[in-house]
Structures are given as structure tokens and as C-alpha cells.
Amino acid sequence: MRFGCRCIVERDCCITCALGADVSSNEIVQNMNETEFDFYNKTECHCGENSYWCYFRNGTKECDCHSGYIQYNGMCTECDCGNAFSCRLDINGEKECDCNYGLKVFNGTCL
């Protein structure tokens, strides 16, 4: 059995579902089975105060984080290397910077 579900994604948010509701442009519509519906309907989604919003994609939590923050262990965590190509956190939560060509890491910042 499949449900037609309207999922509304809000800032810092939980996904809220309602069966058979009208759809507007700011809503994401998905068809899901009963198990998926229960998961989305009962699961809180929160990525911390440094996120624009939280949502689930294929059952996996995704965070849309502010600039200078990345998703790490389900939360938006600070990771800023300055003029870096990218910033990531290793398995221990230590910052690693990939600097743009010609720049080097100095005290955690690409200079």
C-alpha cells in the first residue's frame, strides 16, 4: 500500500506529513510506502542552529548548513579554512583544509 504524502520542509525543521493535502510550490511531494510514512512522520529532523534546514533523502538525514559549517555526525559543525577549496572533518572531528592553488594551511586557515 502506498500513501500520497505532502512533506513540508521548514527551517531547523521537522518534516511534517499530511495525507491527501493540497500542494503548493514550497512543498516537496513524495510517494512513500507505509514504513517510510511512519519513519518521516515520527522522526524529528534537526541539524543545529547553524543550519538552514534539515530533511531526509532516501531515509538519510541531510543538513543544509550555513557558510563555514558542514554536516558532521548529523549536525552543522564549524569547518572554515578561509580561502579554501574545501574543508572537511576527519573521523576524529579534526579539520582538514584543501587550499586553492598557491595557498598553504597555516594555523587552520588557507593563506
PyRosetta script that sets phi, psi and omega in degrees:
from pyrosetta import init, pose_from_sequence

init()
pose = pose_from_sequence("MRFGCRCIVERDCCITCALGADVSSNEIVQNMNETEFDFYNKTECHCGENSYWCYFRNGTKECDCHSGYIQYNGMCTECDCGNAFSCRLDINGEKECDCNYGLKVFNGTCL")
pose.set_psi(1, 136.0)
pose.set_omega(1, 179.4)
pose.set_phi(2, -117.1)
pose.set_psi(2, 145.4)
pose.set_omega(2, 178.5)
pose.set_phi(3, -108.1)
pose.set_psi(3, 143.7)
pose.set_omega(3, 168.5)
pose.set_phi(4, -89.6)
pose.set_psi(4, 121.4)
pose.set_omega(4, -174.0)
pose.set_phi(5, -127.1)
pose.set_psi(5, 133.8)
pose.set_omega(5, 174.2)
pose.set_phi(6, -95.6)
pose.set_psi(6, 119.2)
pose.set_omega(6, 179.4)
pose.set_phi(7, -110.8)
pose.set_psi(7, 123.0)
pose.set_omega(7, -178.8)
pose.set_phi(8, -104.6)
pose.set_psi(8, 124.1)
pose.set_omega(8, 179.3)
pose.set_phi(9, -102.4)
pose.set_psi(9, 122.7)
pose.set_omega(9, -178.7)
pose.set_phi(10, -120.8)
pose.set_psi(10, 160.6)
pose.set_omega(10, 178.6)
pose.set_phi(11, -54.1)
pose.set_psi(11, 136.6)
pose.set_omega(11, 178.8)
pose.set_phi(12, 54.6)
pose.set_psi(12, 32.6)
pose.set_omega(12, -150.1)
pose.set_phi(13, -104.6)
pose.set_psi(13, 160.2)
pose.set_omega(13, 172.7)
pose.set_phi(14, -96.4)
pose.set_psi(14, 152.3)
pose.set_omega(14, 174.1)
pose.set_phi(15, -91.4)
pose.set_psi(15, 129.5)
pose.set_omega(15, -178.9)
pose.set_phi(16, -113.1)
pose.set_psi(16, 132.6)
pose.set_omega(16, -178.7)
pose.set_phi(17, -117.8)
pose.set_psi(17, 144.3)
pose.set_omega(17, 175.5)
pose.set_phi(18, -141.4)
pose.set_psi(18, 129.7)
pose.set_omega(18, -179.1)
pose.set_phi(19, -72.1)
pose.set_psi(19, 139.0)
pose.set_omega(19, 172.0)
pose.set_phi(20, 61.1)
pose.set_psi(20, 31.8)
pose.set_omega(20, -178.6)
pose.set_phi(21, -92.6)
pose.set_psi(21, 159.7)
pose.set_omega(21, 175.6)
pose.set_phi(22, -70.4)
pose.set_psi(22, 153.8)
pose.set_omega(22, -176.0)
pose.set_phi(23, -115.6)
pose.set_psi(23, 132.9)
pose.set_omega(23, 174.3)
pose.set_phi(24, -114.6)
pose.set_psi(24, 175.8)
pose.set_omega(24, -173.9)
pose.set_phi(25, -65.9)
pose.set_psi(25, -19.9)
pose.set_omega(25, -178.9)
pose.set_phi(26, -95.3)
pose.set_psi(26, 18.1)
pose.set_omega(26, -179.4)
pose.set_phi(27, -118.1)
pose.set_psi(27, 151.6)
pose.set_omega(27, 178.1)
pose.set_phi(28, -107.4)
pose.set_psi(28, 125.2)
pose.set_omega(28, -177.1)
pose.set_phi(29, -104.2)
pose.set_psi(29, 134.4)
pose.set_omega(29, 178.9)
pose.set_phi(30, -137.5)
pose.set_psi(30, 150.3)
pose.set_omega(30, 169.4)
pose.set_phi(31, -103.8)
pose.set_psi(31, 131.4)
pose.set_omega(31, -177.0)
pose.set_phi(32, -141.4)
pose.set_psi(32, 156.1)
pose.set_omega(32, 178.0)
pose.set_phi(33, -81.4)
pose.set_psi(33, 175.7)
pose.set_omega(33, -174.5)
pose.set_phi(34, -60.5)
pose.set_psi(34, -40.1)
pose.set_omega(34, 179.3)
pose.set_phi(35, -64.6)
pose.set_psi(35, -44.6)
pose.set_omega(35, 178.0)
pose.set_phi(36, -63.1)
pose.set_psi(36, -41.9)
pose.set_omega(36, 179.5)
pose.set_phi(37, -59.5)
pose.set_psi(37, -46.5)
pose.set_omega(37, 178.9)
pose.set_phi(38, -60.3)
pose.set_psi(38, -42.2)
pose.set_omega(38, 179.6)
pose.set_phi(39, -60.1)
pose.set_psi(39, -52.0)
pose.set_omega(39, -177.6)
pose.set_phi(40, -67.3)
pose.set_psi(40, -35.1)
pose.set_omega(40, -176.6)
pose.set_phi(41, -74.3)
pose.set_psi(41, -27.3)
pose.set_omega(41, -175.2)
pose.set_phi(42, -106.2)
pose.set_psi(42, -10.5)
pose.set_omega(42, -173.5)
pose.set_phi(43, -96.5)
pose.set_psi(43, 123.0)
pose.set_omega(43, 176.6)
pose.set_phi(44, -78.5)
pose.set_psi(44, 143.4)
pose.set_omega(44, 179.8)
pose.set_phi(45, -123.3)
pose.set_psi(45, 115.6)
pose.set_omega(45, -178.6)
pose.set_phi(46, -146.4)
pose.set_psi(46, 132.3)
pose.set_omega(46, -179.0)
pose.set_phi(47, -117.1)
pose.set_psi(47, 6.6)
pose.set_omega(47, -180.0)
pose.set_phi(48, 98.1)
pose.set_psi(48, 173.5)
pose.set_omega(48, -174.9)
pose.set_phi(49, -71.4)
pose.set_psi(49, -12.5)
pose.set_omega(49, -180.0)
pose.set_phi(50, -98.3)
pose.set_psi(50, 28.0)
pose.set_omega(50, 178.0)
pose.set_phi(51, -119.5)
pose.set_psi(51, 151.1)
pose.set_omega(51, 172.7)
pose.set_phi(52, -80.1)
pose.set_psi(52, -45.4)
pose.set_omega(52, 177.1)
pose.set_phi(53, -163.6)
pose.set_psi(53, 170.2)
pose.set_omega(53, -179.8)
pose.set_phi(54, -129.4)
pose.set_psi(54, 142.7)
pose.set_omega(54, 178.2)
pose.set_phi(55, -154.6)
pose.set_psi(55, 169.9)
pose.set_omega(55, 177.0)
pose.set_phi(56, -113.2)
pose.set_psi(56, 134.2)
pose.set_omega(56, 175.7)
pose.set_phi(57, -123.6)
pose.set_psi(57, 117.8)
pose.set_omega(57, -178.2)
pose.set_phi(58, 51.6)
pose.set_psi(58, 40.0)
pose.set_omega(58, 177.3)
pose.set_phi(59, 81.8)
pose.set_psi(59, 1.1)
pose.set_omega(59, -179.3)
pose.set_phi(60, -109.3)
pose.set_psi(60, 132.4)
pose.set_omega(60, 179.7)
pose.set_phi(61, -69.5)
pose.set_psi(61, 133.6)
pose.set_omega(61, 178.2)
pose.set_phi(62, -126.3)
pose.set_psi(62, 137.7)
pose.set_omega(62, 177.7)
pose.set_phi(63, -115.2)
pose.set_psi(63, 134.7)
pose.set_omega(63, 172.3)
pose.set_phi(64, -103.1)
pose.set_psi(64, 102.1)
pose.set_omega(64, -170.5)
pose.set_phi(65, -94.1)
pose.set_psi(65, 154.4)
pose.set_omega(65, 174.6)
pose.set_phi(66, -63.4)
pose.set_psi(66, 161.9)
pose.set_omega(66, 176.5)
pose.set_phi(67, -58.2)
pose.set_psi(67, 136.7)
pose.set_omega(67, -178.9)
pose.set_phi(68, 88.0)
pose.set_psi(68, 4.1)
pose.set_omega(68, 179.2)
pose.set_phi(69, -132.0)
pose.set_psi(69, 148.9)
pose.set_omega(69, 176.0)
pose.set_phi(70, -133.4)
pose.set_psi(70, 162.9)
pose.set_omega(70, 177.1)
pose.set_phi(71, -76.1)
pose.set_psi(71, 126.7)
pose.set_omega(71, 178.6)
pose.set_phi(72, -147.7)
pose.set_psi(72, 122.9)
pose.set_omega(72, -177.5)
pose.set_phi(73, 51.5)
pose.set_psi(73, 40.9)
pose.set_omega(73, 174.4)
pose.set_phi(74, 78.5)
pose.set_psi(74, 7.8)
pose.set_omega(74, 179.5)
pose.set_phi(75, -133.1)
pose.set_psi(75, 156.8)
pose.set_omega(75, 173.7)
pose.set_phi(76, -81.3)
pose.set_psi(76, 115.7)
pose.set_omega(76, -174.1)
pose.set_phi(77, -117.9)
pose.set_psi(77, 141.5)
pose.set_omega(77, -178.4)
pose.set_phi(78, -59.5)
pose.set_psi(78, 132.2)
pose.set_omega(78, 175.9)
pose.set_phi(79, -157.0)
pose.set_psi(79, 92.0)
pose.set_omega(79, -175.8)
pose.set_phi(80, -130.0)
pose.set_psi(80, 121.2)
pose.set_omega(80, -179.7)
pose.set_phi(81, -111.0)
pose.set_psi(81, 12.4)
pose.set_omega(81, -176.7)
pose.set_phi(82, 79.3)
pose.set_psi(82, -129.4)
pose.set_omega(82, -178.8)
pose.set_phi(83, -82.2)
pose.set_psi(83, 52.3)
pose.set_omega(83, -176.1)
pose.set_phi(84, -88.2)
pose.set_psi(84, 159.1)
pose.set_omega(84, 170.7)
pose.set_phi(85, -73.8)
pose.set_psi(85, -42.5)
pose.set_omega(85, 176.1)
pose.set_phi(86, -159.1)
pose.set_psi(86, 158.8)
pose.set_omega(86, 177.0)
pose.set_phi(87, -129.0)
pose.set_psi(87, 138.3)
pose.set_omega(87, 177.4)
pose.set_phi(88, -144.2)
pose.set_psi(88, 163.0)
pose.set_omega(88, 176.3)
pose.set_phi(89, -113.6)
pose.set_psi(89, 132.2)
pose.set_omega(89, -179.8)
pose.set_phi(90, -75.7)
pose.set_psi(90, -176.6)
pose.set_omega(90, -176.6)
pose.set_phi(91, -59.6)
pose.set_psi(91, -24.7)
pose.set_omega(91, 178.7)
pose.set_phi(92, -94.5)
pose.set_psi(92, 3.4)
pose.set_omega(92, -179.8)
pose.set_phi(93, 83.5)
pose.set_psi(93, 11.2)
pose.set_omega(93, 178.9)
pose.set_phi(94, -83.7)
pose.set_psi(94, 136.5)
pose.set_omega(94, -178.2)
pose.set_phi(95, -71.8)
pose.set_psi(95, 137.3)
pose.set_omega(95, 174.6)
pose.set_phi(96, -128.9)
pose.set_psi(96, 126.6)
pose.set_omega(96, -178.0)
pose.set_phi(97, -108.0)
pose.set_psi(97, 134.8)
pose.set_omega(97, 168.8)
pose.set_phi(98, -106.4)
pose.set_psi(98, 109.3)
pose.set_omega(98, -175.4)
pose.set_phi(99, -85.8)
pose.set_psi(99, 152.6)
pose.set_omega(99, 173.3)
pose.set_phi(100, -63.9)
pose.set_psi(100, 158.9)
pose.set_omega(100, -178.7)
pose.set_phi(101, -51.9)
pose.set_psi(101, 131.4)
pose.set_omega(101, 177.6)
pose.set_phi(102, 90.5)
pose.set_psi(102, -9.7)
pose.set_omega(102, 179.1)
pose.set_phi(103, -104.5)
pose.set_psi(103, 153.1)
pose.set_omega(103, 178.0)
pose.set_phi(104, -129.4)
pose.set_psi(104, 155.3)
pose.set_omega(104, 178.4)
pose.set_phi(105, -78.9)
pose.set_psi(105, 128.6)
pose.set_omega(105, 175.5)
pose.set_phi(106, -138.1)
pose.set_psi(106, 118.3)
pose.set_omega(106, -177.7)
pose.set_phi(107, 50.8)
pose.set_psi(107, 43.0)
pose.set_omega(107, 175.5)
pose.set_phi(108, 78.3)
pose.set_psi(108, 11.7)
pose.set_omega(108, -179.9)
pose.set_phi(109, -133.3)
pose.set_psi(109, 141.4)
pose.set_omega(109, 176.1)
pose.set_phi(110, -79.1)
pose.set_psi(110, 120.8)
pose.set_omega(110, 179.5)
pose.set_phi(111, -126.4)
pose.dump_pdb("model.pdb")
